């Protein structure tokens, strides 16, 4: 039974919930309304940013046809790859400016959406994308971005962040700004039905990581909490089915909704140690896929954290379907760790990072980079570098 999202919060808490200016259009077939989302920007020419896989899958051709039928021209950059690099962001921005398009449509997973958002920002700023990493460094409003997610994980369609790789250091970085939100999100669960099981699993666990780390963050408050806990419940109910039967419309709807809800929730709270670790794990020569890094480290992070916020972790356990009625909060909190471990096993997440090439020799370097993350500061339990090393070692 899900416990109230507010029972773990103080009645005297004051908080700030970040604005979410993105106009969200959600539901099966929502992509067919794309021309209606473009028209308010008074342009008949859009710039599409996507990846080769979506061209091969026919998704790009479908979107081009929808736009063409409405007499909206499109230019295309379809070379986005996982962990998109700063050089590609800058190149995309130049192609965007040369095209003369009045709006950008990002189509795909987090890398495509983040590339689209960053390129739209760089189209109206001098210099390189790396000049604007960090929080609130954009000075001008980017070209309008319409985000069309085809995975259920990053929530980038409703976040203020664009994550990409600094190719000079092979380290993941991000641009964050209230100006960086997409103007519109078109969330069509039908676009996710062809996602392979292993990507459905990885992206779904990324969404779960967002929701759990948001809900248990020191910075969480009731507005974010209600969205995050609702997302956790949806993922607990639908992720196994989405992985096993990708064409199931209810499972795909639930996972897309969970991803978007968690994305909105985490803007105001930051996250925690799993996300602090995931950035360097996806850097250098390691290149651990983000969702897998989150999936493997999340239960270990939760095991480290649950004693610091037992009521919140007990609520997580309930949202994931654990029977925690009548249990002391501390005991119920442990069930949250077990629930995430069970979910990971059921959907085929690797048992540890060692199978992905991470070893003891990488621990110190990954942790040194992770400790620079603002996510460490809001983690529910204070963590030293030594603590984080132990968490990472337990994830190998």
Beta strands, then each sheet from edge to edge (+ up, - down):
strand 1: 23-26
strand 2: 45-51
strand 3: 73-80
strand 4: 103-108
strand 5: 134-135
strand 6: 144-149
strand 7: 161-166
strand 8: 171-176
strand 9: 184-187
sheet 1: 1+ 9+ 6+ 4+ 2+ 3+
sheet 2: 5+ 8+ 7-
end
